[in-house]
Structure formats: C-alpha cells, structure tokens
C-alpha cells in the first residue's frame, strides 16, 4: 500500500469514526430529552451496583453515582441541546466531507480547531487521559483533512484545466 493510499484510508476511517461519534451524540441528546434526573440516577445506580458491591471504593463507579445525584432538569435540557446540536453539526460535516463537498472542509477544520482549543484549555485545567486521547485524535483528523482538502483542490484544478466543468456546489 502506498503512502498516499494509506493516508486516504486513514482519512476516511477517522472521519467516519467522527461521524459515528456524532450519531451517538444525537442518540444521547434525544435520550436526555426523555429522561428525568431521577431516572438518570436510577439507571446509573443500576449500572454501577454490581461494581460497587465488589469494590465499594471503585473511583469510576463512585464518580458516576456522585455525578448522577448532581443532575438537574436544566442540566439535562442543556445537555440534550448541546449533544443534539453538536452531533448534528458533526454528522452533516462528515457526510459532506465524505461526499467531497469542498465547502465542508474549511467548516470541518474550523469546527475541529475550536474544539481542540477548548479541549486544550480543559486539559490545562484538569488533565485526563481520555480527553488527551480525544485531542490527539482530533489533531490527527485536522492534519488528514488539510491533506485531503489540498488533494481535492488539486483534482478540481486539474479537471478545470482539462476542460471539465466544475460546479460551484461541489
């Protein structure tokens, strides 16, 4: 496999995964619209019950249970709104980028750069390996998207020089 082919495949896979993340955010946001804080706490209690019976000091299960006590109605509404909007933006941009829509590449890059900045700020405040891994993944997607955008622009320029019409919506 050539380097260019590998980078094309890596681009498609990472962007697809970002789109899948967007779909999961949409589902999570929709679920939050229908769950009361009491129901969220009951679900978390059910999911952590086995782990806490084996290890009452389990930090993850303990944190989840503590977090579920803090959830309010306005927090679930905000969370639902945030996840739905964020997920929808991701899904639309990923769909457009995977369909080689040139307008979507700068939007995708801007979207990712804003979130990388926010993630960097959060990492500086409270380091977490999960957020660090997500940030590295997003930086990789940015690098691959910049490369793919340049490839798409070159293809369009080559076609235009060859006499093929380039549509503005592409």
C-alpha positions as CSV (number, residue, x, y, z in Angstrom):
1,X,0.0,0.0,0.0
2,X,1.4,3.4,-1.0
3,X,1.8,6.2,1.5
4,X,-0.9,8.2,-0.3
5,X,-3.4,5.3,-0.3
6,X,-2.7,4.7,3.4
7,X,-3.4,8.4,4.2
8,X,-6.6,8.4,2.1
9,X,-7.8,5.3,4.0
10,X,-6.7,6.8,7.4
11,X,-8.7,10.0,6.5
12,X,-11.8,8.1,5.6
13,X,-11.7,5.9,8.7
14,X,-11.0,8.7,11.2
15,X,-13.7,11.0,9.6
16,X,-16.2,8.1,9.6
17,X,-15.4,7.5,13.3
18,X,-16.1,11.2,14.0
19,X,-19.4,10.9,12.2
20,X,-20.3,7.8,14.2
21,X,-19.5,9.8,17.3
22,X,-21.9,12.5,16.0
23,X,-24.7,9.9,15.6
24,X,-24.1,8.7,19.2
25,X,-24.3,12.3,20.4
26,X,-27.6,12.6,18.6
27,X,-29.0,9.5,20.2
28,X,-27.7,10.6,23.6
29,X,-29.2,14.0,23.3
30,X,-32.5,12.5,22.2
31,X,-32.4,10.2,25.2
32,X,-31.7,13.1,27.6
33,X,-34.9,14.9,26.3
34,X,-37.0,12.0,27.7
35,X,-35.1,11.1,30.9
36,X,-35.7,12.9,34.2
37,X,-32.9,13.4,36.6
38,X,-34.4,10.8,38.9
39,X,-34.5,8.3,36.0
40,X,-30.8,9.1,35.1
41,X,-29.8,8.4,38.7
42,X,-31.8,5.1,38.8
43,X,-30.1,4.0,35.6
44,X,-26.6,4.9,36.9
45,X,-27.3,3.2,40.2
46,X,-28.4,0.0,38.3
47,X,-25.3,0.1,36.0
48,X,-22.8,0.7,38.9
49,X,-24.5,-1.6,41.5
50,X,-22.5,-4.7,40.6
51,X,-19.2,-2.9,40.5
52,X,-19.8,-1.1,43.8
53,X,-20.9,-4.4,45.5
54,X,-17.5,-5.9,44.5
55,X,-15.4,-2.8,45.2
56,X,-17.2,0.0,47.2
57,X,-14.2,2.3,46.6
58,X,-14.3,2.0,42.7
59,X,-13.5,5.5,41.6
60,X,-15.3,5.4,38.3
61,X,-18.5,3.9,39.6
62,X,-18.4,6.2,42.6
63,X,-17.9,9.3,40.4
64,X,-20.8,8.3,38.1
65,X,-23.1,7.8,41.1
66,X,-22.0,11.1,42.6
67,X,-22.5,12.8,39.3
68,X,-26.0,11.4,38.8
69,X,-27.0,12.9,42.2
70,X,-26.0,16.4,40.8
71,X,-28.0,16.2,37.6
72,X,-30.9,18.7,37.4
73,X,-33.7,19.3,34.9
74,X,-32.0,22.3,33.4
75,X,-28.7,20.4,33.1
76,X,-30.4,17.5,31.2
77,X,-32.1,20.0,28.9
78,X,-28.8,21.8,28.3
79,X,-27.0,18.5,27.8
80,X,-29.7,17.4,25.3
81,X,-29.5,20.6,23.4
82,X,-25.7,20.6,23.3
83,X,-25.5,16.9,22.2
84,X,-28.1,17.3,19.5
85,X,-26.6,20.4,18.0
86,X,-23.0,19.2,18.3
87,X,-23.9,15.7,16.9
88,X,-25.9,17.2,14.0
89,X,-23.1,19.5,13.0
90,X,-20.7,16.6,13.1
91,X,-22.9,14.3,11.1
92,X,-23.6,17.0,8.4
93,X,-20.0,17.9,8.1
94,X,-18.8,14.3,8.0
95,X,-21.4,13.4,5.4
96,X,-20.4,16.4,3.2
97,X,-16.7,15.8,3.6
98,X,-17.0,12.1,2.7
99,X,-19.0,13.2,-0.4
100,X,-16.1,15.5,-1.3
101,X,-18.1,18.8,-0.9
102,X,-15.3,21.4,-0.9
103,X,-17.3,23.9,1.2
104,X,-17.4,21.4,4.1
105,X,-13.6,21.1,4.5
106,X,-13.0,24.6,5.9
107,X,-16.0,24.3,8.1
108,X,-14.8,20.9,9.4
109,X,-11.4,22.3,10.1
110,X,-12.8,25.3,11.9
111,X,-15.1,23.2,14.0
112,X,-12.3,20.9,15.0
113,X,-9.8,23.7,15.7
114,X,-12.3,25.4,18.1
115,X,-12.9,22.1,19.9
116,X,-9.2,21.3,20.1
117,X,-8.7,24.8,21.7
118,X,-11.4,24.1,24.2
119,X,-10.0,20.6,24.9
120,X,-6.5,22.1,25.4
121,X,-8.0,24.6,27.9
122,X,-9.7,21.7,29.7
123,X,-6.6,19.6,29.7
124,X,-4.6,22.5,31.3
125,X,-7.3,22.8,34.0
126,X,-7.8,19.1,34.7
127,X,-5.7,16.6,32.8
128,X,-7.4,13.4,31.7
129,X,-6.1,10.6,29.5
130,X,-9.4,10.3,27.8
131,X,-9.6,14.0,26.8
132,X,-5.9,13.8,25.8
133,X,-6.6,10.9,23.5
134,X,-9.6,12.7,22.0
135,X,-7.5,15.8,21.4
136,X,-4.7,13.8,19.7
137,X,-7.4,12.0,17.6
138,X,-8.9,15.4,16.6
139,X,-5.4,16.8,15.7
140,X,-4.8,13.7,13.5
141,X,-8.2,14.4,11.8
142,X,-7.2,18.0,11.2
143,X,-3.9,17.0,9.6
144,X,-5.6,14.4,7.4
145,X,-8.4,16.8,6.5
146,X,-6.0,19.5,5.4
147,X,-4.2,17.0,3.3
148,X,-7.4,15.7,1.7
149,X,-8.7,19.2,1.1
150,X,-5.5,20.0,-0.8
151,X,-5.9,16.8,-2.8
152,X,-9.5,17.7,-3.7
153,X,-8.5,21.2,-4.7
154,X,-5.7,19.8,-7.0
155,X,-8.2,17.4,-8.5
156,X,-10.6,20.2,-9.2
157,X,-7.9,22.4,-10.7
158,X,-6.7,19.5,-12.9
159,X,-10.2,18.9,-14.2
160,X,-10.7,22.6,-14.8
161,X,-7.5,22.8,-16.8
162,X,-8.6,19.7,-18.8
163,X,-11.8,21.5,-19.9
164,X,-14.2,19.7,-17.5
165,X,-16.8,21.9,-15.8
166,X,-16.5,22.4,-12.1
167,X,-19.8,23.1,-10.4
168,X,-19.8,25.6,-7.5
169,X,-21.8,23.3,-5.3
170,X,-19.3,20.5,-5.4
